[in-house]
Amino acid sequence: MSNPPESSDLSRRASAPRIITGDRPSAAGAGAKLPVVLVLDRLRSAFNVGNIFRLADAVGAEEVVTCGYTAAPPHPKLAKTARGCDAIVPTHRTESAAQAIAELQARGYTIYAIETAESATPVWATEFRFPAAFVLGNEALGVSESALLPCDSIVCLPCRGVKNSVNVGNCAAVVLYEALRQWLGK
């Protein structure tokens, strides 16, 4: 037989924060967009692409550009993890990430490859210049050489374990939220 809850337990429960569930339609279009474009270079997993669309919506990124064989909307696996964000976040497709980078540079974007290169700067030591584009590469091969060469800077998430990288969606989350922190702090 269990004891009745202590009164202090009841008061803690009564003051617990209210969890926000469901979509927030009033948030659509609220505030300025984060001046960031995500360039997805030959991502193999449609589920990872869907996750990145959700992240892009969450931080208010301007656009997602799918390149090469990266899954693009409409795609059932992408849609499953995007949960509708593939219809909210502006997107377009290019044949290659190098093409997308050239277009963005012509529009004044600073291009950051997110890659585990020896010359990469840790994300927390990078002061992003906006508008910015983040190039995220293939889960096994990384950012293609043709896309890596024209980038203005290479940023990494240092890996101290045996594996040299983290999931591309997790990597996108860290970089996007750091960019959002910097943008809101300006």
C-alpha positions in Angstrom: 0.0 0.0 0.0 1.4 3.3 -1.0 1.4 6.5 1.1 -0.7 9.5 0.0 1.4 12.2 -1.7 2.9 14.8 0.5 1.4 18.3 0.2 4.7 19.6 -1.1 4.5 17.1 -3.9 1.0 18.4 -4.8 2.2 22.0 -4.8 5.1 21.1 -7.1 2.8 19.4 -9.6 0.3 22.3 -9.5 3.1 24.7 -10.4 4.7 22.6 -13.2 5.2 24.4 -16.4 2.5 24.0 -19.1 3.8 21.9 -22.0 3.1 23.5 -25.4 1.8 20.9 -27.8 0.6 21.2 -31.4 1.4 23.7 -34.1 1.5 27.4 -33.4 -0.2 29.0 -36.4 0.3 32.5 -35.0 4.0 32.0 -35.2 3.9 31.6 -39.0 5.7 34.6 -40.4 6.4 36.1 -36.9 9.6 38.2 -36.9 12.4 38.4 -39.4 13.7 35.2 -41.0 17.1 34.0 -39.9 19.2 35.0 -42.9 20.5 31.4 -43.5 20.1 29.0 -46.4 20.9 25.3 -46.0 22.6 23.6 -49.0 22.2 19.9 -48.8 25.0 18.2 -50.9 24.0 14.7 -52.0 22.4 13.5 -48.7 21.6 9.9 -48.8 18.9 9.7 -46.2 15.5 11.2 -46.9 14.7 10.9 -43.2 17.7 13.2 -42.4 16.5 15.7 -45.0 13.1 15.7 -43.4 14.7 16.4 -40.0 16.6 19.3 -41.5 13.4 20.8 -42.9 12.0 20.7 -39.4 15.0 22.4 -38.0 14.9 25.0 -40.8 11.3 25.8 -39.8 12.1 25.8 -36.1 14.8 28.5 -36.4 13.0 30.4 -39.2 15.7 29.8 -41.8 15.1 31.3 -45.3 15.4 28.2 -47.5 16.6 24.7 -48.0 18.4 23.9 -51.3 18.6 20.2 -52.2 21.4 19.2 -54.5 22.3 16.2 -56.5 20.5 13.1 -55.4 19.3 14.6 -52.1 15.6 13.8 -51.6 13.4 16.8 -52.3 9.7 17.4 -51.6 7.4 15.7 -52.4 9.0 12.5 -51.0 7.2 10.1 -48.6 10.2 9.4 -46.3 11.2 13.1 -46.2 7.5 14.0 -45.5 7.4 11.5 -42.6 10.1 13.3 -40.6 9.5 16.8 -41.9 5.9 16.7 -40.5 4.6 19.3 -42.8 7.7 21.6 -42.7 8.5 20.5 -46.3 5.5 22.5 -47.3 6.3 25.5 -45.1 10.0 26.1 -45.7 10.9 27.5 -49.1 13.0 25.1 -51.2 14.4 24.5 -54.6 16.7 22.0 -56.3 20.0 22.4 -58.1 22.0 19.9 -59.9 25.0 20.4 -57.7 26.0 22.1 -54.5 28.7 24.1 -56.4 25.9 25.6 -58.5 23.9 26.5 -55.4 27.0 28.1 -53.8 27.8 30.2 -56.9 24.2 31.5 -56.9 24.3 32.3 -53.2 27.7 34.0 -53.4 26.3 36.2 -56.3 23.6 37.2 -53.9 26.1 38.2 -51.2 25.9 35.2 -48.9 28.9 34.0 -46.9 29.3 30.3 -47.5 30.3 27.9 -44.6 31.0 24.2 -45.3 30.2 22.2 -42.2 32.9 19.5 -42.4 35.5 17.7 -40.4 38.5 19.1 -42.3 41.8 19.7 -40.6 41.6 23.4 -41.3 38.0 23.7 -39.9 37.2 26.1 -37.1 35.0 24.8 -34.2 31.4 26.1 -34.5 31.7 27.9 -31.1 34.8 29.8 -32.2 33.2 31.0 -35.5 31.5 34.4 -35.7 29.0 34.0 -38.6 28.6 36.7 -41.1 25.0 37.1 -42.4 23.4 36.3 -44.7 25.0 32.9 -44.5 24.7 29.6 -46.2 25.6 26.3 -44.5 26.7 23.4 -46.8 26.0 20.0 -45.3 27.5 17.0 -47.0 26.9 13.4 -47.6 26.7 11.2 -44.5 29.6 8.9 -45.7 31.6 11.1 -48.1 31.2 14.6 -46.7 30.9 17.8 -48.7 32.0 17.3 -52.3 35.3 18.8 -53.3 33.6 20.9 -56.0 31.4 22.4 -53.2 34.1 22.6 -50.6 36.6 24.7 -52.6 34.5 27.8 -53.2 33.3 28.0 -49.6 34.4 31.1 -47.6 35.1 29.1 -44.4 35.0 25.5 -43.0 33.3 25.0 -39.6 33.3 21.8 -37.6 31.8 20.1 -34.6 34.9 18.7 -33.0 34.6 14.9 -32.4 36.6 13.5 -29.5 35.4 9.9 -29.7 36.4 7.1 -32.1 34.0 8.2 -34.8 34.9 11.3 -36.9 31.4 12.8 -37.3 27.9 13.0 -36.0 24.6 12.6 -37.8 24.0 15.3 -40.4 20.7 16.3 -38.8 22.3 16.6 -35.4 25.1 18.6 -36.9 22.6 20.9 -38.6 20.8 21.5 -35.3 24.0 22.6 -33.5 25.0 24.9 -36.3 21.6 26.4 -36.8 20.9 27.1 -33.2 24.4 28.7 -32.8 23.6 30.9 -35.8 20.2 31.8 -34.3 21.9 32.7 -31.0 24.4 34.9 -32.8 21.7 36.5 -35.0 19.4 37.3 -32.0 22.4 38.8 -30.1 23.1 41.4 -32.8 
